[in-house]
């Protein structure tokens, strides 16, 4: 098994909902909210700063594409785009990834990105294989 979770073929096979030439969208195994996804580079690079211009362009394209899919798939009314650049900022997996977290108006939560990514992630539970597949398939159907 590879040391990096985002380079692990098994993880990708279980969780990928979409891919482009240089990037992937995967469902987060420990979602903060239903539909919580990650956009990751296919290439193992430590963080955003290491992406090529083409990779940056694809990531921006995928944020837009995934946001629209989340509105259809989980009725998201908005979403947060969050990432931690570097260990000092709270990055734990050193393979570039951005969190896309669907949000609802009714939540009335004012998000401090630092809180979301530090506190919320500590308390989240891992999805069962069935729930992961269900969440992945529901999103994959709505991304076009
Ligand atoms: Zn990696």
Backbone and ligand atoms as CSV (ligand in chain L), in Angstrom:
chain,resi,resn,atom,element,x,y,z
A,1,UNK,N,N,0.840,-1.198,0.000
A,1,UNK,CA,C,0.000,0.000,0.000
A,1,UNK,C,C,0.880,1.254,0.000
A,2,UNK,N,N,0.606,2.180,-0.926
A,2,UNK,CA,C,1.430,3.400,-0.969
A,2,UNK,C,C,1.278,4.200,0.326
A,3,UNK,N,N,2.301,4.955,0.652
A,3,UNK,CA,C,2.249,5.762,1.872
A,3,UNK,C,C,1.237,6.898,1.769
A,4,UNK,N,N,1.069,7.409,0.555
A,4,UNK,CA,C,0.160,8.549,0.360
A,4,UNK,C,C,-1.239,8.049,0.034
A,5,UNK,N,N,-2.220,8.488,0.804
A,5,UNK,CA,C,-3.600,8.032,0.623
A,5,UNK,C,C,-4.146,8.445,-0.749
A,6,UNK,N,N,-3.720,9.593,-1.277
A,6,UNK,CA,C,-4.247,10.054,-2.563
A,6,UNK,C,C,-3.477,9.468,-3.756
A,7,UNK,N,N,-2.472,8.682,-3.479
A,7,UNK,CA,C,-1.782,7.926,-4.525
A,7,UNK,C,C,-2.163,6.440,-4.451
A,8,UNK,N,N,-3.047,6.111,-3.533
A,8,UNK,CA,C,-3.447,4.721,-3.309
A,8,UNK,C,C,-4.568,4.343,-4.298
A,9,UNK,N,N,-4.266,3.426,-5.207
A,9,UNK,CA,C,-5.231,3.046,-6.250
A,9,UNK,C,C,-6.540,2.521,-5.682
A,10,UNK,N,N,-6.446,1.821,-4.559
A,10,UNK,CA,C,-7.650,1.284,-3.913
A,10,UNK,C,C,-8.570,2.425,-3.455
A,11,UNK,N,N,-7.981,3.420,-2.837
A,11,UNK,CA,C,-8.740,4.588,-2.367
A,11,UNK,C,C,-9.397,5.295,-3.559
A,12,UNK,N,N,-8.630,5.466,-4.627
A,12,UNK,CA,C,-9.156,6.138,-5.818
A,12,UNK,C,C,-10.300,5.322,-6.425
A,13,UNK,N,N,-10.120,4.020,-6.520
A,13,UNK,CA,C,-11.157,3.158,-7.105
A,13,UNK,C,C,-12.457,3.251,-6.304
A,14,UNK,N,N,-12.342,3.347,-5.007
A,14,UNK,CA,C,-13.529,3.400,-4.140
A,14,UNK,C,C,-14.212,4.761,-4.144
A,15,UNK,N,N,-13.452,5.823,-4.345
A,15,UNK,CA,C,-14.015,7.141,-4.039
A,15,UNK,C,C,-14.058,8.132,-5.208
A,16,UNK,N,N,-13.459,7.811,-6.340
A,16,UNK,CA,C,-13.429,8.789,-7.433
A,16,UNK,C,C,-14.801,8.954,-8.059
A,17,UNK,N,N,-15.208,10.197,-8.263
A,17,UNK,CA,C,-16.464,10.434,-8.972
A,17,UNK,C,C,-16.239,11.053,-10.352
A,18,UNK,N,N,-15.068,11.621,-10.566
A,18,UNK,CA,C,-14.822,12.280,-11.853
A,18,UNK,C,C,-13.326,12.505,-11.998
A,19,UNK,N,N,-12.863,12.540,-13.252
A,19,UNK,CA,C,-11.464,12.873,-13.459
A,19,UNK,C,C,-11.278,13.646,-14.745
A,20,UNK,N,N,-10.253,14.458,-14.753
A,20,UNK,CA,C,-9.824,15.145,-15.962
A,20,UNK,C,C,-8.401,14.659,-16.231
A,21,UNK,N,N,-7.729,15.279,-17.183
A,21,UNK,CA,C,-6.392,14.818,-17.552
A,21,UNK,C,C,-5.422,14.821,-16.361
A,22,UNK,N,N,-5.508,15.861,-15.536
A,22,UNK,CA,C,-4.504,16.046,-14.480
A,22,UNK,C,C,-5.061,15.961,-13.060
A,23,UNK,N,N,-6.375,15.872,-12.941
A,23,UNK,CA,C,-6.997,15.995,-11.614
A,23,UNK,C,C,-8.123,14.987,-11.419
A,24,UNK,N,N,-8.486,14.811,-10.155
A,24,UNK,CA,C,-9.602,13.922,-9.819
A,24,UNK,C,C,-10.527,14.621,-8.835
A,25,UNK,N,N,-11.790,14.201,-8.842
A,25,UNK,CA,C,-12.704,14.538,-7.750
A,25,UNK,C,C,-13.004,13.234,-7.041
A,26,UNK,N,N,-12.800,13.231,-5.726
A,26,UNK,CA,C,-13.133,12.051,-4.933
A,26,UNK,C,C,-14.066,12.467,-3.805
A,27,UNK,N,N,-14.886,11.509,-3.367
A,27,UNK,CA,C,-15.761,11.761,-2.225
A,27,UNK,C,C,-14.923,11.585,-0.962
A,28,UNK,N,N,-15.150,12.461,0.023
A,28,UNK,CA,C,-14.404,12.356,1.277
A,28,UNK,C,C,-14.975,11.215,2.105
A,29,UNK,N,N,-14.116,10.333,2.570
A,29,UNK,CA,C,-14.560,9.173,3.357
A,29,UNK,C,C,-15.071,9.575,4.722
A,30,UNK,N,N,-14.680,10.744,5.185
A,30,UNK,CA,C,-15.147,11.246,6.485
A,30,UNK,C,C,-15.774,12.624,6.263
A,31,UNK,N,N,-16.981,12.648,5.702
A,31,UNK,CA,C,-17.572,13.929,5.296
A,31,UNK,C,C,-17.978,14.812,6.470
A,32,UNK,N,N,-17.755,16.097,6.316
A,32,UNK,CA,C,-18.278,17.085,7.262
A,32,UNK,C,C,-19.770,17.276,6.990
A,33,UNK,N,N,-20.144,17.206,5.723
A,33,UNK,CA,C,-21.542,17.324,5.301
A,33,UNK,C,C,-21.743,16.337,4.156
A,34,UNK,N,N,-22.990,15.882,3.931
A,34,UNK,CA,C,-23.233,14.979,2.796
A,34,UNK,C,C,-22.759,15.614,1.494
A,35,UNK,N,N,-22.001,14.856,0.721
A,35,UNK,CA,C,-21.491,15.371,-0.546
A,35,UNK,C,C,-20.118,16.021,-0.451
A,36,UNK,N,N,-19.554,16.059,0.730
A,36,UNK,CA,C,-18.199,16.618,0.927
A,36,UNK,C,C,-17.214,15.888,0.000
A,37,UNK,N,N,-16.561,16.644,-0.860
A,37,UNK,CA,C,-15.632,16.067,-1.843
A,37,UNK,C,C,-14.261,16.728,-1.737
A,38,UNK,N,N,-13.321,16.077,-2.371
A,38,UNK,CA,C,-11.977,16.623,-2.490
A,38,UNK,C,C,-11.608,16.704,-3.963
A,39,UNK,N,N,-10.955,17.762,-4.338
A,39,UNK,CA,C,-10.333,17.835,-5.658
A,39,UNK,C,C,-8.845,17.637,-5.411
A,40,UNK,N,N,-8.277,16.660,-6.080
A,40,UNK,CA,C,-6.855,16.344,-5.871
A,40,UNK,C,C,-6.124,16.327,-7.210
A,41,UNK,N,N,-4.839,16.558,-7.163
A,41,UNK,CA,C,-4.014,16.417,-8.368
A,41,UNK,C,C,-3.718,14.932,-8.558
A,42,UNK,N,N,-3.616,14.489,-9.804
A,42,UNK,CA,C,-3.202,13.101,-10.057
A,42,UNK,C,C,-1.732,12.934,-9.679
A,43,UNK,N,N,-0.968,13.961,-9.952
A,43,UNK,CA,C,0.455,13.957,-9.651
A,43,UNK,C,C,0.652,14.163,-8.155
A,44,UNK,N,N,1.591,13.456,-7.581
A,44,UNK,CA,C,1.878,13.653,-6.162
A,44,UNK,C,C,2.717,14.907,-5.987
A,45,UNK,N,N,2.035,15.976,-5.591
A,45,UNK,CA,C,2.736,17.221,-5.237
A,45,UNK,C,C,2.269,17.614,-3.845
A,46,UNK,N,N,3.160,18.233,-3.062
A,46,UNK,CA,C,2.822,18.489,-1.658
A,46,UNK,C,C,1.637,19.427,-1.446
A,47,UNK,N,N,1.513,20.452,-2.299
A,47,UNK,CA,C,0.470,21.444,-2.022
A,47,UNK,C,C,0.220,22.304,-3.250
A,48,UNK,N,N,-0.704,23.229,-3.089
A,48,UNK,CA,C,-1.129,24.121,-4.172
A,48,UNK,C,C,0.050,24.814,-4.854
A,49,UNK,N,N,1.014,25.225,-4.062
A,49,UNK,CA,C,2.154,25.978,-4.604
A,49,UNK,C,C,2.961,25.191,-5.638
A,50,UNK,N,N,2.822,23.884,-5.610
A,50,UNK,CA,C,3.597,23.019,-6.506
A,50,UNK,C,C,2.850,22.657,-7.784
A,51,UNK,N,N,1.603,23.105,-7.911
A,51,UNK,CA,C,0.835,22.764,-9.113
A,51,UNK,C,C,1.375,23.513,-10.324
A,52,UNK,N,N,1.267,22.871,-11.484
A,52,UNK,CA,C,1.615,23.540,-12.738
A,52,UNK,C,C,0.465,24.479,-13.113
A,53,UNK,N,N,0.705,25.430,-13.998
A,53,UNK,CA,C,-0.391,26.306,-14.456
A,53,UNK,C,C,-1.574,25.510,-15.010
A,54,UNK,N,N,-1.306,24.443,-15.738
A,54,UNK,CA,C,-2.402,23.622,-16.282
A,54,UNK,C,C,-3.197,22.951,-15.166
A,55,UNK,N,N,-2.511,22.513,-14.131
A,55,UNK,CA,C,-3.203,21.887,-12.994
A,55,UNK,C,C,-4.073,22.909,-12.257
A,56,UNK,N,N,-3.545,24.109,-12.079
A,56,UNK,CA,C,-4.325,25.174,-11.410
A,56,UNK,C,C,-5.596,25.460,-12.206
A,57,UNK,N,N,-5.459,25.520,-13.514
A,57,UNK,CA,C,-6.604,25.790,-14.380
A,57,UNK,C,C,-7.661,24.699,-14.249
A,58,UNK,N,N,-7.216,23.456,-14.225
A,58,UNK,CA,C,-8.158,22.340,-14.083
A,58,UNK,C,C,-8.866,22.366,-12.735
A,59,UNK,N,N,-8.138,22.696,-11.701
A,59,UNK,CA,C,-8.732,22.743,-10.360
A,59,UNK,C,C,-9.857,23.787,-10.332
A,60,UNK,N,N,-9.607,24.947,-10.901
A,60,UNK,CA,C,-10.639,25.990,-10.932
A,60,UNK,C,C,-11.864,25.511,-11.713
A,61,UNK,N,N,-11.613,24.865,-12.827
A,61,UNK,CA,C,-12.699,24.317,-13.648
A,61,UNK,C,C,-13.502,23.279,-12.860
A,62,UNK,N,N,-12.799,22.429,-12.102
A,62,UNK,CA,C,-13.482,21.370,-11.351
A,62,UNK,C,C,-14.252,21.919,-10.155
A,63,UNK,N,N,-13.784,22.995,-9.543
A,63,UNK,CA,C,-14.546,23.608,-8.446
A,63,UNK,C,C,-15.919,24.029,-8.977
A,64,UNK,N,N,-15.915,24.702,-10.099
A,64,UNK,CA,C,-17.177,25.159,-10.687
A,64,UNK,C,C,-18.073,23.980,-11.047
A,65,UNK,N,N,-17.502,22.984,-11.706
A,65,UNK,CA,C,-18.245,21.820,-12.171
A,65,UNK,C,C,-18.824,21.036,-10.983
A,66,UNK,N,N,-18.025,20.830,-9.970
A,66,UNK,CA,C,-18.473,20.087,-8.796
A,66,UNK,C,C,-19.533,20.869,-8.015
A,67,UNK,N,N,-19.354,22.168,-7.908
A,67,UNK,CA,C,-20.342,22.990,-7.203
A,67,UNK,C,C,-21.724,22.829,-7.803
A,68,UNK,N,N,-21.811,22.849,-9.116
A,68,UNK,CA,C,-23.101,22.673,-9.794
A,68,UNK,C,C,-23.639,21.268,-9.550
A,69,UNK,N,N,-22.764,20.271,-9.566
A,69,UNK,CA,C,-23.191,18.880,-9.320
A,69,UNK,C,C,-23.739,18.727,-7.898
A,70,UNK,N,N,-23.123,19.396,-6.936
A,70,UNK,CA,C,-23.570,19.298,-5.542
A,70,UNK,C,C,-24.942,19.941,-5.362
A,71,UNK,N,N,-25.212,20.974,-6.111
A,71,UNK,CA,C,-26.533,21.594,-6.037
A,71,UNK,C,C,-27.591,20.614,-6.525
A,72,UNK,N,N,-27.253,19.828,-7.535
A,72,UNK,CA,C,-28.207,18.838,-8.051
A,72,UNK,C,C,-28.248,17.600,-7.155
A,73,UNK,N,N,-27.106,17.103,-6.747
A,73,UNK,CA,C,-27.035,15.797,-6.084
A,73,UNK,C,C,-27.452,15.839,-4.617
A,74,UNK,N,N,-27.065,16.870,-3.898
A,74,UNK,CA,C,-27.392,16.921,-2.465
A,74,UNK,C,C,-28.120,18.222,-2.104
A,75,UNK,N,N,-28.645,18.889,-3.136
A,75,UNK,CA,C,-29.393,20.137,-2.946
A,75,UNK,C,C,-28.610,21.171,-2.138
A,76,UNK,N,N,-27.321,21.225,-2.394
A,76,UNK,CA,C,-26.499,22.242,-1.735
A,76,UNK,C,C,-26.987,23.618,-2.163
A,77,UNK,N,N,-27.039,24.528,-1.202
A,77,UNK,CA,C,-27.424,25.904,-1.520
A,77,UNK,C,C,-26.192,26.784,-1.659
A,78,UNK,N,N,-25.083,26.236,-1.314
A,78,UNK,CA,C,-23.803,26.901,-1.441
A,78,UNK,C,C,-22.727,25.900,-1.078
A,79,UNK,N,N,-21.499,26.325,-1.102
A,79,UNK,CA,C,-20.422,25.415,-0.699
A,79,UNK,C,C,-19.196,26.209,-0.289
A,80,UNK,N,N,-18.409,25.615,0.569
A,80,UNK,CA,C,-17.127,26.186,0.960
A,80,UNK,C,C,-16.021,25.515,0.171
A,81,UNK,N,N,-15.072,26.293,-0.261
A,81,UNK,CA,C,-13.861,25.799,-0.912
A,81,UNK,C,C,-12.715,26.077,0.055
A,82,UNK,N,N,-12.168,25.019,0.618
A,82,UNK,CA,C,-11.187,25.187,1.687
A,82,UNK,C,C,-9.947,24.339,1.453
A,83,UNK,N,N,-8.805,24.921,1.681
A,83,UNK,CA,C,-7.613,24.093,1.734
A,83,UNK,C,C,-6.575,24.714,2.638
A,84,UNK,N,N,-5.765,23.851,3.192
A,84,UNK,CA,C,-4.685,24.270,4.079
A,84,UNK,C,C,-3.381,24.163,3.301
A,85,UNK,N,N,-2.716,25.266,3.140
A,85,UNK,CA,C,-1.463,25.304,2.390
A,85,UNK,C,C,-0.290,25.198,3.359
A,86,UNK,N,N,0.205,23.984,3.496
A,86,UNK,CA,C,1.358,23.780,4.369
A,86,UNK,C,C,0.976,23.332,5.767
A,87,UNK,N,N,1.907,22.678,6.398
A,87,UNK,CA,C,1.701,22.144,7.749
A,87,UNK,C,C,1.331,23.257,8.726
A,88,UNK,N,N,1.958,24.421,8.571
A,88,UNK,CA,C,1.686,25.552,9.470
A,88,UNK,C,C,0.223,25.978,9.409
A,89,UNK,N,N,-0.400,25.746,8.255
A,89,UNK,CA,C,-1.805,26.124,8.078
A,89,UNK,C,C,-2.748,24.990,8.454
A,90,UNK,N,N,-2.193,23.864,8.856
A,90,UNK,CA,C,-3.030,22.745,9.280
A,90,UNK,C,C,-3.111,21.600,8.284
A,91,UNK,N,N,-2.317,21.651,7.204
A,91,UNK,CA,C,-2.332,20.567,6.221
A,91,UNK,C,C,-1.785,19.291,6.857
A,92,UNK,N,N,-2.534,18.187,6.698
A,92,UNK,CA,C,-2.090,16.925,7.291
A,92,UNK,C,C,-1.667,15.911,6.228
A,93,UNK,N,N,-2.375,15.871,5.096
A,93,UNK,CA,C,-1.980,14.978,4.002
A,93,UNK,C,C,-1.193,15.811,2.997
A,94,UNK,N,N,0.070,15.446,2.793
A,94,UNK,CA,C,0.925,16.270,1.942
A,94,UNK,C,C,0.865,15.827,0.486
A,95,UNK,N,N,-0.356,15.792,-0.025
A,95,UNK,CA,C,-0.643,15.616,-1.446
A,95,UNK,C,C,-1.752,16.638,-1.694
A,96,UNK,N,N,-1.539,17.513,-2.675
A,96,UNK,CA,C,-2.477,18.618,-2.884
A,96,UNK,C,C,-3.936,18.164,-2.891
A,97,UNK,N,N,-4.758,18.819,-2.104
A,97,UNK,CA,C,-6.206,18.567,-2.107
A,97,UNK,C,C,-6.966,19.792,-1.616
A,98,UNK,N,N,-8.139,19.993,-2.211
A,98,UNK,CA,C,-9.047,21.070,-1.805
A,98,UNK,C,C,-10.348,20.418,-1.345
A,99,UNK,N,N,-10.873,20.900,-0.233
A,99,UNK,CA,C,-12.169,20.422,0.255
A,99,UNK,C,C,-13.290,21.261,-0.353
A,100,UNK,N,N,-14.298,20.590,-0.860
A,100,UNK,CA,C,-15.507,21.274,-1.313
A,100,UNK,C,C,-16.632,20.772,-0.413
A,101,UNK,N,N,-17.179,21.675,0.401
A,101,UNK,CA,C,-18.133,21.279,1.438
A,101,UNK,C,C,-19.491,21.925,1.179
A,102,UNK,N,N,-20.476,21.089,0.811
A,102,UNK,CA,C,-21.816,21.624,0.539
A,102,UNK,C,C,-22.418,22.262,1.787
A,103,UNK,N,N,-23.162,23.339,1.611
A,103,UNK,CA,C,-23.775,24.045,2.744
A,103,UNK,C,C,-25.241,24.330,2.475
A,104,UNK,N,N,-25.968,24.500,3.567
A,104,UNK,CA,C,-27.390,24.837,3.522
A,104,UNK,C,C,-27.604,26.151,4.267
A,105,UNK,N,N,-28.524,26.972,3.792
A,105,UNK,CA,C,-28.840,28.236,4.472
A,105,UNK,C,C,-29.297,27.966,5.898
A,106,UNK,N,N,-30.102,26.934,6.084
A,106,UNK,CA,C,-30.667,26.636,7.408
A,106,UNK,C,C,-29.611,26.318,8.472
A,107,UNK,N,N,-28.444,25.907,8.035
A,107,UNK,CA,C,-27.405,25.595,9.017
A,107,UNK,C,C,-27.068,26.805,9.876
A,108,UNK,N,N,-27.156,27.987,9.253
A,108,UNK,CA,C,-26.812,29.242,9.935
A,108,UNK,C,C,-25.467,29.146,10.667
A,109,UNK,N,N,-24.541,28.536,9.989
A,109,UNK,CA,C,-23.206,28.410,10.572
A,109,UNK,C,C,-22.291,29.399,9.859
A,110,UNK,N,N,-21.640,30.205,10.620
A,110,UNK,CA,C,-20.671,31.121,10.032
A,110,UNK,C,C,-19.310,30.447,10.146
A,111,UNK,N,N,-18.790,30.115,9.013
A,111,UNK,CA,C,-17.622,29.252,8.989
A,111,UNK,C,C,-16.325,30.026,9.121
A,112,UNK,N,N,-15.572,29.617,10.060
A,112,UNK,CA,C,-14.177,30.020,10.113
A,112,UNK,C,C,-13.396,28.843,9.531
A,113,UNK,N,N,-12.753,29.023,8.370
A,113,UNK,CA,C,-12.083,27.886,7.725
A,113,UNK,C,C,-11.154,27.120,8.659
A,114,UNK,N,N,-10.521,27.820,9.519
A,114,UNK,CA,C,-9.606,27.152,10.432
A,114,UNK,C,C,-10.368,26.201,11.357
A,115,UNK,N,N,-11.534,26.654,11.818
A,115,UNK,CA,C,-12.355,25.797,12.683
A,115,UNK,C,C,-12.863,24.590,11.920
A,116,UNK,N,N,-13.344,24.830,10.706
A,116,UNK,CA,C,-13.898,23.732,9.919
A,116,UNK,C,C,-12.851,22.651,9.725
A,117,UNK,N,N,-11.696,23.067,9.317
A,117,UNK,CA,C,-10.694,22.069,8.955
A,117,UNK,C,C,-9.927,21.510,10.140
A,118,UNK,N,N,-9.938,22.184,11.238
A,118,UNK,CA,C,-9.243,21.641,12.402
A,118,UNK,C,C,-10.215,20.908,13.316
A,119,UNK,N,N,-11.260,21.582,13.746
A,119,UNK,CA,C,-12.186,21.002,14.723
A,119,UNK,C,C,-13.143,19.993,14.092
A,120,UNK,N,N,-13.785,20.386,13.007
A,120,UNK,CA,C,-14.795,19.507,12.414
A,120,UNK,C,C,-14.191,18.183,11.976
A,121,UNK,N,N,-12.981,18.215,11.491
A,121,UNK,CA,C,-12.387,16.985,10.984
A,121,UNK,C,C,-11.975,16.022,12.081
A,122,UNK,N,N,-11.807,16.541,13.259
A,122,UNK,CA,C,-11.465,15.667,14.378
A,122,UNK,C,C,-12.643,14.783,14.758
A,123,UNK,N,N,-13.845,15.320,14.603
A,123,UNK,CA,C,-15.017,14.628,15.126
A,123,UNK,C,C,-15.809,13.866,14.070
A,124,UNK,N,N,-15.340,13.847,12.841
A,124,UNK,CA,C,-16.137,13.204,11.799
A,124,UNK,C,C,-15.934,11.695,11.798
A,125,UNK,N,N,-16.989,11.003,11.364
A,125,UNK,CA,C,-16.947,9.543,11.313
A,125,UNK,C,C,-16.745,9.066,9.881
A,126,UNK,N,N,-16.078,7.940,9.734
A,126,UNK,CA,C,-15.851,7.385,8.401
A,126,UNK,C,C,-17.107,6.713,7.892
A,127,UNK,N,N,-17.400,6.913,6.592
A,127,UNK,CA,C,-18.559,6.278,5.973
A,127,UNK,C,C,-18.312,4.779,5.837
A,128,UNK,N,N,-19.380,4.008,5.945
A,128,UNK,CA,C,-19.280,2.574,5.661
A,128,UNK,C,C,-19.046,2.415,4.158
A,129,UNK,N,N,-18.538,1.258,3.704
A,129,UNK,CA,C,-18.331,1.060,2.259
A,129,UNK,C,C,-19.611,1.279,1.449
A,130,UNK,N,N,-20.753,0.828,1.970
A,130,UNK,CA,C,-22.032,1.013,1.260
A,130,UNK,C,C,-22.410,2.483,1.146
A,131,UNK,N,N,-22.254,3.201,2.235
A,131,UNK,CA,C,-22.590,4.645,2.243
A,131,UNK,C,C,-21.643,5.422,1.333
A,132,UNK,N,N,-20.379,5.023,1.329
A,132,UNK,CA,C,-19.396,5.676,0.468
A,132,UNK,C,C,-19.767,5.484,-0.997
A,133,UNK,N,N,-20.112,4.243,-1.349
A,133,UNK,CA,C,-20.496,3.925,-2.729
A,133,UNK,C,C,-21.757,4.691,-3.120
A,134,UNK,N,N,-22.728,4.733,-2.217
A,134,UNK,CA,C,-23.978,5.443,-2.475
A,134,UNK,C,C,-23.710,6.930,-2.713
A,135,UNK,N,N,-22.904,7.528,-1.866
A,135,UNK,CA,C,-22.581,8.959,-1.995
A,135,UNK,C,C,-21.803,9.218,-3.281
A,136,UNK,N,N,-20.853,8.347,-3.576
A,136,UNK,CA,C,-20.042,8.495,-4.793
A,136,UNK,C,C,-20.917,8.402,-6.031
A,137,UNK,N,N,-21.775,7.368,-6.075
A,137,UNK,CA,C,-22.612,7.148,-7.254
A,137,UNK,C,C,-23.621,8.278,-7.458
A,138,UNK,N,N,-24.180,8.786,-6.341
A,138,UNK,CA,C,-25.162,9.863,-6.450
A,138,UNK,C,C,-24.519,11.106,-7.057
A,139,UNK,N,N,-23.308,11.400,-6.665
A,139,UNK,CA,C,-22.604,12.560,-7.213
A,139,UNK,C,C,-22.130,12.321,-8.637
A,140,UNK,N,N,-21.615,11.119,-8.888
A,140,UNK,CA,C,-21.090,10.812,-10.235
A,140,UNK,C,C,-22.189,10.978,-11.291
A,141,UNK,N,N,-23.423,10.654,-10.900
A,141,UNK,CA,C,-24.558,10.770,-11.820
A,141,UNK,C,C,-24.870,12.214,-12.162
A,142,UNK,N,N,-24.558,13.124,-11.262
A,142,UNK,CA,C,-24.928,14.527,-11.445
A,142,UNK,C,C,-23.801,15.402,-11.963
A,143,UNK,N,N,-22.648,14.813,-12.195
A,143,UNK,CA,C,-21.544,15.644,-12.711
A,143,UNK,C,C,-21.446,15.429,-14.214
A,144,UNK,N,N,-21.735,16.490,-14.951
A,144,UNK,CA,C,-21.700,16.401,-16.402
A,144,UNK,C,C,-21.422,17.753,-16.992
L,1,ZN,ZN,ZN,0.257,11.300,-3.245
